């Protein structure tokens, strides 16, 4: 799984993510930060749940064409909330055992 945070994303970056998001109705506004998380579908569904429970963020999946069947999530919010969400995802997914429930 890969993680990145873009602090103070440009309007162009937000527009790219908005066009590629599913659904594509994420309002483009000035978010303080965008967290990007890429991994297997099962992990991304769990990551979205963790992020939304951990902080006041908006999570959407990003459309792409990856032959390895990886998907990417975009986590929109203020910098502290996005950092909290990403940290919680890393913490929970790294300790979650196969077949374990949240």
N, C-alpha and C positions, 0 to 999 in steps of 0.2 A: 504494500500500500504506500502511496506517495501523498505527501501533504505540502501545500504551499499557502502562504498568506500574502495577499496584495494589500498593502496599506495605501490609503488615498488613491483608489483606482481612478483612472481617467474616464471621462465620459465615453470615449470610444471603446474602452475595455468593457464597461458596463453594457454598452449597446451590443457588442459581440456576444457576451454572455446571455443577454436578454433574447437575442435572436436564436441562440442555440439551446435555450432552456426549454424544458417541457413541463408544464405548458408554457407557451411563449408570452404569457401575460404578466411576467414579473415586471413591476414598474421600474423603469430606469430613473433612478434618482441618485443623489449623492450619498452613497453608502460610505462609511468611514473605512470599511475593509471588506474584502472578499476572501474567504477561505476556499481552497480547492483541494478536494480529496479524490483520489483515483484508486480503484481497486475492483475486486470481484463483486458481482451483483449482490450476493448475499451479505457481504460486508458493508456495501453501500446503503442497503436498506436499514441495517442495524445502525450504521453511522448517522443516518438522517434522524433516526429516532433518538439517539443519544444526544445529538447536537440540539435538537428542539427542546429536549427536556433539560439540558444543561444551561441554556442561555436564551435570551430574547433575540432569535435569529430567524431568517427566512432561508429555507433550504429547498433547492431544486436540482433536478438532474440535468446534465448537459449532454445534448446529442452529439455523437461523434461516430467515427467509423474505425473501430479498433478490432483487428482480426483476433486478438486474444480475449475478446469478450469482456474487456474491462469497461467500466463506466466511470463517469466523473460527477461529483456533486459540487455545486457552488453554494457556499454558506455566506449570506449577506447580513451585515449588521454593523454595529459600532465596533471599533477595534478590540476593546476588552471582551465583548461578547463573542466575537469570532475566535479570538485566542482561547477563551474558556471552552468553547465548543470543540475546537481542534484538540486541545489538551485532553479533554474528557474522552473524545473518540480514541485518541492514542492510548490513553490509560485503560479504558474498558476493553477495546479490541485486542490489545496485547495480553490481557489477562484472561480473556474469555476462552474457555476450553471448548473443543468440538462437541456439539450437542448440548451445551450449557445454555440456559435461558437467562435473560436479563431480569 
